[in-house]
Amino acid sequence: MFSRALVVLADVAIKPNPNGLPGAGSLQKLIDGLAFFALLACAAGLLLGAALYAFGSRSSNFSQAANGRSMMLYAAVGAFVAGAAPAIINFFQQAGGAVK
């Protein structure tokens, strides 16, 4: 009897449905807007980093130039993560769904 209850309880399935809850479309628009603002912030960081790097290297301020290069790298990585986020999430969701 106990083993049958475990089999029934262990048979759980999750199927994501974008139309399953009210407001899912609004939440999708909100996430799209957040991704847009993240990409804008990355673009601003890249431009500010380039300016820091240029002014720092021209004025022989190597610390400022290094900070500018770091800022440019962080902005590029941030833009990559923001752009790749849907693919990363889908990859791990499909990998998790394949586990039996």
Secondary structure, DSSP 4 states (H G I P E B T S, - for coil): -HHHHHHHHH-------TTSSTTHHHHHHHHHHHHHHHHHHHHHHHHHHHHHHHHHHHTT-HHHHHHHHHHHHHHHHHHHHHHHHHHHHHHHHHHHHT--
